[in-house]
């Protein structure tokens, strides 16, 4: 394999490890949210479903990495999980937590979409294994982003209703 081929493979493997860490970060963001969503059962149900999807995405990334006789980066996983946990804590003290979480989740889904799209470009252009798994994960992220976008008006209206009737603290989640 030429040096440039090795460089492309190294880039791909680094991207796979980064995607794995990002999925771990996603879990650290979503998991605390579902425990606090008593006023938004539809959001709780969709987040729980996406948490399950995320576990599948992590498993698929681990399978692709194993095919290259390597694994995820525990250090990257830990660092991004910690930052995700901090974001969840920061939003939990906000009076409009559900809105902030919705905005952040929407942005995060698009970050993941971009990451998977980039990985698919490398897989397709250089014939690397994993394209099918990455396409499945990309589809799941796109579906979640679309769901958040479509549900945002309903979530906003529900929050506004609770805020108007019960005050900021009662409307939190």
Backbone bond lengths (Angstrom), bond angles and torsions (degrees), N, CA, C in turn:
res aa  C-N    CA-C-N  psi(-1)  N-CA   C-N-CA  omega(-1)  CA-C   N-CA-C  phi
1 X - - - 1.459 - - 1.530 108.33 -
2 X 1.288 116.98 132.81 1.463 121.22 179.67 1.521 110.02 -68.70
3 X 1.324 114.82 161.21 1.468 119.59 179.51 1.523 112.10 -58.55
4 X 1.342 117.16 -38.15 1.465 118.71 179.34 1.524 110.48 -66.86
5 X 1.341 117.58 -36.26 1.463 120.26 176.65 1.523 110.44 -61.81
6 X 1.332 116.26 -41.67 1.464 120.18 177.14 1.526 110.79 -63.93
7 X 1.306 116.69 -37.83 1.468 120.25 179.54 1.528 110.14 -64.22
8 X 1.334 116.68 -42.23 1.462 119.86 179.30 1.533 110.80 -65.11
9 X 1.307 116.25 -41.60 1.461 120.41 178.58 1.529 110.48 -64.80
10 X 1.333 116.54 -43.34 1.471 119.82 177.23 1.522 111.19 -59.14
11 X 1.322 116.20 -41.78 1.460 121.13 178.55 1.521 110.84 -62.60
12 X 1.320 116.50 -43.37 1.461 121.93 179.75 1.528 110.72 -63.27
13 X 1.312 116.62 -46.79 1.466 120.19 -179.74 1.526 110.68 -63.93
14 X 1.314 117.05 -40.42 1.469 120.06 176.26 1.527 110.03 -61.11
15 X 1.322 116.96 -42.62 1.462 120.71 177.98 1.518 112.31 -63.02
16 X 1.344 117.02 -39.53 1.465 120.56 176.81 1.521 110.92 -63.30
17 X 1.325 116.40 -42.69 1.475 120.21 178.33 1.529 110.53 -64.44
18 X 1.329 115.95 -40.56 1.462 119.54 178.11 1.524 110.79 -63.61
19 X 1.327 116.33 -42.66 1.466 120.03 178.84 1.526 110.78 -62.50
20 X 1.312 117.11 -38.84 1.465 121.20 177.32 1.529 109.73 -60.93
21 X 1.319 116.24 -45.71 1.467 120.45 179.85 1.525 110.72 -64.89
22 X 1.321 117.56 -38.17 1.461 121.31 178.59 1.528 109.99 -64.55
23 X 1.325 117.33 -39.20 1.473 119.86 177.94 1.530 110.80 -66.26
24 X 1.320 116.75 -37.38 1.471 119.62 174.89 1.531 109.87 -63.79
25 X 1.325 116.21 -39.54 1.458 120.41 176.92 1.526 110.07 -62.74
26 X 1.307 116.55 -41.46 1.467 120.48 178.98 1.522 110.72 -58.35
27 X 1.330 116.66 -42.80 1.466 119.68 177.69 1.527 111.54 -61.62
28 X 1.326 116.54 -39.95 1.465 119.62 -178.81 1.526 111.91 -70.72
29 X 1.311 116.92 -18.56 1.469 121.42 176.32 1.529 110.56 -87.54
30 X 1.330 116.24 -46.08 1.470 120.10 -173.95 1.522 113.47 -76.35
31 X 1.310 117.83 -38.09 1.469 120.92 -173.74 1.523 112.50 -58.18
32 X 1.333 119.89 -47.36 1.474 117.99 177.37 1.528 113.28 -66.13
33 X 1.328 116.58 -28.88 1.463 119.49 -179.20 1.523 111.83 -63.44
34 X 1.328 117.65 -42.65 1.469 119.58 -173.98 1.520 112.09 -66.04
35 X 1.299 117.01 -23.20 1.466 120.46 179.63 1.531 112.11 -77.07
36 X 1.335 116.44 -10.28 1.468 120.39 -172.59 1.530 112.76 -120.81
37 X 1.311 118.47 22.20 1.462 120.26 -171.41 1.520 114.02 -112.63
38 X 1.298 117.85 42.16 1.464 119.97 -176.05 1.527 113.32 -61.59
39 X 1.316 118.83 -29.49 1.462 121.68 -179.25 1.522 113.77 -89.34
40 X 1.324 117.24 -0.30 1.459 122.02 -175.53 1.530 109.96 -135.96
41 X 1.334 117.48 67.07 1.466 120.29 -174.34 1.527 113.40 -61.82
42 X 1.327 117.98 -31.72 1.463 119.79 179.48 1.525 111.10 -69.10
43 X 1.328 117.40 -35.31 1.464 121.25 177.13 1.526 108.76 -69.71
44 X 1.332 116.31 -43.90 1.464 120.00 178.73 1.527 110.83 -58.14
45 X 1.322 117.41 -45.96 1.468 121.03 -178.41 1.527 110.99 -63.19
46 X 1.326 116.83 -42.51 1.476 119.42 -178.32 1.518 110.95 -70.15
47 X 1.339 116.60 -38.50 1.468 118.97 177.11 1.523 110.90 -64.55
48 X 1.324 117.37 -41.17 1.474 120.10 177.80 1.533 110.45 -60.86
49 X 1.321 116.56 -42.19 1.464 120.19 178.35 1.530 110.42 -63.99
50 X 1.341 116.57 -40.26 1.468 119.12 -179.49 1.531 111.22 -72.08
51 X 1.307 117.47 -30.57 1.468 119.27 173.86 1.527 109.29 -60.84
52 X 1.321 117.00 -43.15 1.469 120.40 176.23 1.529 110.73 -61.44
53 X 1.325 116.47 -43.95 1.469 119.56 177.04 1.520 110.99 -60.10
54 X 1.326 116.26 -40.53 1.458 120.94 -178.35 1.527 110.79 -63.72
55 X 1.314 117.37 -39.64 1.466 119.44 175.21 1.532 109.95 -59.79
56 X 1.326 116.71 -39.86 1.457 120.50 176.42 1.516 112.50 -65.14
57 X 1.321 116.53 -39.01 1.464 120.89 177.98 1.525 110.56 -63.31
58 X 1.310 116.13 -41.58 1.462 120.50 178.16 1.528 109.95 -62.32
59 X 1.319 116.58 -44.79 1.468 120.26 179.64 1.532 110.61 -62.55
60 X 1.333 117.27 -41.12 1.464 119.78 178.75 1.525 111.25 -64.18
61 X 1.328 116.78 -42.27 1.466 119.65 177.86 1.527 110.81 -62.19
62 X 1.322 116.60 -40.65 1.470 119.98 178.30 1.528 111.04 -63.34
63 X 1.330 117.13 -38.00 1.474 120.70 177.38 1.528 111.15 -65.22
64 X 1.326 116.35 -43.20 1.467 119.41 179.10 1.525 109.57 -63.64
65 X 1.317 116.94 -45.60 1.467 120.31 178.74 1.522 111.29 -60.94
66 X 1.324 117.07 -41.54 1.469 120.78 179.42 1.528 110.55 -61.89
67 X 1.314 117.07 -32.53 1.460 120.77 176.82 1.517 112.86 -63.19
68 X 1.303 116.68 -21.73 1.462 122.30 175.79 1.536 110.98 -100.66
69 X 1.332 114.69 12.97 1.468 122.52 179.57 1.526 112.11 56.60
70 X 1.336 114.31 44.01 1.457 120.79 176.18 1.521 107.84 -144.86
71 X 1.315 116.93 -177.99 1.460 120.84 -179.08 1.522 109.61 -143.88
72 X 1.323 114.06 -178.75 1.466 120.90 -179.78 1.526 109.89 -68.80
73 X 1.324 115.18 170.57 1.459 121.80 178.06 1.522 109.15 -99.87
74 X 1.319 116.05 110.64 1.467 120.29 -179.66 1.531 110.70 -60.42
75 X 1.315 117.11 -36.45 1.467 120.84 -179.73 1.530 111.05 -65.63
76 X 1.334 117.07 -45.73 1.473 120.21 177.62 1.526 110.12 -63.47
77 X 1.340 116.47 -43.07 1.465 120.35 179.42 1.523 110.51 -57.69
78 X 1.330 116.34 -47.58 1.453 120.84 -177.36 1.535 110.91 -65.00
79 X 1.316 116.81 -45.51 1.467 120.49 -177.27 1.531 111.31 -62.34
80 X 1.322 116.98 -46.40 1.456 118.82 -178.58 1.526 111.99 -72.54
81 X 1.327 117.64 -33.02 1.469 119.95 175.32 1.519 110.66 -62.74
82 X 1.324 116.28 -41.19 1.466 119.68 178.46 1.523 110.99 -64.32
83 X 1.321 117.48 -42.32 1.464 118.92 -179.54 1.529 110.72 -67.88
84 X 1.327 117.13 -34.89 1.460 120.36 175.83 1.510 111.88 -65.10
85 X 1.320 116.09 -40.80 1.461 120.84 177.07 1.521 112.00 -62.65
86 X 1.323 115.78 -39.51 1.469 119.87 178.25 1.531 110.96 -65.40
87 X 1.318 117.00 -39.67 1.474 120.29 177.67 1.520 110.27 -62.27
88 X 1.333 116.36 -42.18 1.471 120.13 179.59 1.518 110.75 -63.07
89 X 1.317 117.20 -40.75 1.466 121.25 178.76 1.523 110.14 -65.04
90 X 1.317 116.74 -43.84 1.465 121.08 -179.58 1.521 111.25 -59.14
91 X 1.322 116.98 -44.36 1.466 120.05 -179.72 1.525 111.88 -69.81
92 X 1.326 117.39 -29.39 1.467 119.75 -175.76 1.523 112.64 -66.56
93 X 1.317 117.67 -21.49 1.465 119.30 179.51 1.530 112.09 -92.73
94 X 1.317 116.48 -3.96 1.464 120.55 179.81 1.522 109.67 -80.81
95 X 1.299 116.36 141.81 1.458 120.61 177.99 1.514 112.52 -63.35
96 X 1.307 116.52 -31.21 1.465 121.01 -179.97 1.532 110.23 -107.54
97 X 1.314 115.52 46.99 1.462 122.23 -176.23 1.520 113.06 -51.72
98 X 1.322 117.61 -45.10 1.463 120.41 -177.02 1.521 111.04 -61.46
99 X 1.315 117.72 -38.34 1.456 120.27 179.07 1.522 111.06 -70.44
100 X 1.320 116.45 -46.09 1.464 119.64 178.79 1.525 110.83 -60.63
101 X 1.328 116.88 -42.47 1.465 119.98 177.84 1.526 110.84 -63.45
102 X 1.317 117.13 -40.96 1.463 120.33 179.26 1.521 111.03 -62.25
103 X 1.329 117.43 -44.14 1.467 121.23 179.19 1.529 110.06 -63.62
104 X 1.341 115.49 -46.88 1.471 119.90 -178.60 1.523 111.24 -65.15
105 X 1.317 117.27 -40.98 1.467 120.28 179.05 1.524 110.95 -63.14
106 X 1.316 116.46 -41.22 1.460 121.02 179.13 1.531 110.41 -61.90
107 X 1.314 115.86 -46.28 1.467 120.14 178.64 1.525 110.75 -64.56
108 X 1.314 117.26 -41.62 1.460 121.42 -178.39 1.529 110.77 -64.82
109 X 1.321 117.18 -40.36 1.465 120.10 177.59 1.529 110.51 -59.87
110 X 1.318 116.47 -39.89 1.463 119.25 179.01 1.527 111.79 -70.36
111 X 1.305 117.90 -31.06 1.466 121.07 173.26 1.530 109.35 -62.39
112 X 1.339 116.09 -45.32 1.460 120.34 178.94 1.530 111.44 -64.96
113 X 1.322 116.92 -39.52 1.465 121.11 176.83 1.530 109.81 -58.61
114 X 1.310 116.72 -45.26 1.466 120.86 179.05 1.531 110.91 -63.26
115 X 1.336 116.91 -41.32 1.465 120.20 -179.50 1.527 110.77 -63.49
116 X 1.326 116.95 -46.29 1.463 119.91 179.62 1.530 111.18 -66.83
117 X 1.311 117.42 -37.48 1.464 120.51 178.02 1.523 110.81 -62.46
118 X 1.305 116.54 -42.16 1.458 121.60 178.43 1.534 110.80 -64.47
119 X 1.333 116.28 -45.25 1.467 119.47 178.14 1.522 111.71 -61.64
120 X 1.325 116.38 -39.77 1.463 119.86 178.40 1.529 111.82 -64.68
121 X 1.302 117.03 -34.70 1.461 120.22 175.66 1.521 110.02 -60.45
122 X 1.319 117.15 -46.80 1.461 120.85 178.83 1.525 111.18 -64.47
123 X 1.334 116.82 -44.45 1.463 120.43 -179.29 1.527 110.32 -61.47
124 X 1.313 116.79 -45.47 1.462 120.83 -178.15 1.529 112.17 -69.72
125 X 1.321 116.45 -45.19 1.471 120.10 -176.48 1.527 112.96 -67.96
126 X 1.331 116.75 -32.87 1.464 119.17 -173.81 1.521 113.50 -114.80
127 X 1.330 116.50 6.33 1.458 120.42 174.94 1.518 114.60 70.50
128 X 1.325 116.55 28.43 1.459 119.93 179.69 1.525 110.56 -79.22
129 X 1.307 115.99 147.27 1.465 122.44 177.82 1.528 109.93 -67.75
130 X 1.322 114.76 153.81 1.461 119.67 173.57 1.509 114.72 113.46
131 X 1.319 117.31 -3.93 1.454 119.73 -176.04 1.515 114.07 -58.12
132 X 1.321 117.37 -41.72 1.463 120.56 -179.00 1.524 110.91 -63.50
133 X 1.323 116.61 -44.96 1.471 121.08 179.07 1.521 110.84 -63.45
134 X 1.326 116.23 -41.94 1.465 120.18 -179.32 1.524 111.08 -67.02
135 X 1.328 117.23 -37.51 1.468 120.36 178.07 1.526 111.13 -64.92
136 X 1.316 116.62 -38.76 1.465 119.77 178.01 1.525 110.13 -63.44
137 X 1.326 116.73 -45.59 1.466 120.10 179.19 1.523 111.11 -64.38
138 X 1.331 116.65 -41.26 1.463 120.42 177.61 1.524 110.23 -58.90
139 X 1.314 117.28 -44.72 1.464 120.62 179.15 1.513 112.28 -60.73
140 X 1.318 116.52 -40.07 1.471 120.33 178.79 1.522 110.92 -65.58
141 X 1.326 117.00 -40.97 1.464 120.42 179.00 1.527 110.87 -66.74
142 X 1.327 116.39 -40.70 1.462 119.83 178.23 1.528 110.78 -63.52
143 X 1.323 116.93 -40.82 1.471 120.65 179.20 1.523 110.60 -64.92
144 X 1.324 117.14 -39.63 1.469 120.14 179.71 1.523 110.29 -67.58
145 X 1.323 117.40 -43.27 1.473 120.24 178.57 1.525 110.36 -61.44
146 X 1.315 116.48 -41.50 1.463 120.37 178.88 1.528 110.43 -64.76
147 X 1.321 117.52 -40.88 1.466 120.40 178.78 1.518 110.71 -62.99
148 X 1.325 117.24 -43.91 1.469 120.14 179.14 1.521 109.95 -60.84
149 X 1.320 116.28 -45.75 1.467 120.17 -179.80 1.525 111.17 -60.27
150 X 1.316 116.87 -44.32 1.458 120.20 -178.23 1.527 112.49 -71.46
151 X 1.326 117.64 -29.98 1.467 120.35 -177.34 1.524 113.16 -89.02
152 X 1.323 117.70 -12.73 1.471 120.28 -176.20 1.532 113.20 -57.63
153 X 1.324 120.12 -42.28 1.474 117.75 177.20 1.533 112.30 -60.02
154 X 1.316 117.44 -42.96 1.471 121.10 179.21 1.526 111.06 -63.96
155 X 1.317 117.10 -43.60 1.469 120.93 178.83 1.524 110.01 -63.46
156 X 1.316 116.97 -43.26 1.468 121.28 179.90 1.529 110.42 -62.41
157 X 1.317 116.66 -44.85 1.472 120.30 179.33 1.525 111.12 -63.53
158 X 1.313 116.95 -42.19 1.479 120.79 179.22 1.522 109.66 -63.01
159 X 1.327 117.20 -45.08 1.460 120.38 178.28 1.533 110.25 -60.86
160 X 1.320 117.57 -46.04 1.470 121.26 -179.36 1.521 111.04 -61.03
161 X 1.321 116.53 -40.24 1.465 121.08 178.52 1.531 110.89 -63.58
162 X 1.320 116.26 -47.44 1.465 119.80 178.79 1.526 110.92 -63.61
163 X 1.303 116.50 -41.90 1.460 121.31 179.59 1.526 110.52 -61.24
164 X 1.317 116.52 -46.03 1.459 121.10 -178.26 1.528 111.62 -66.05
165 X 1.311 116.71 -36.73 1.462 120.86 -175.73 1.522 114.50 -90.62
166 X 1.301 117.15 -28.07 1.468 119.51 -171.85 1.522 114.18 -126.54
167 X 1.296 118.64 -8.48 1.457 121.26 -179.39 1.514 112.08 92.63
168 X 1.306 114.95 166.32 1.458 122.03 -172.95 1.520 113.43 -58.45
169 X 1.323 119.00 -47.03 1.463 120.44 -176.24 1.521 111.59 -66.50
170 X 1.317 117.46 -39.31 1.460 120.73 -179.51 1.528 111.08 -69.64
171 X 1.305 117.46 -26.66 1.459 121.67 -176.86 1.524 113.20 -84.79
172 X 1.312 115.94 -5.67 1.458 120.47 -173.07 1.518 113.21 -46.73
173 X 1.296 118.67 -66.33 1.465 120.51 -176.81 1.504 112.07 -137.94
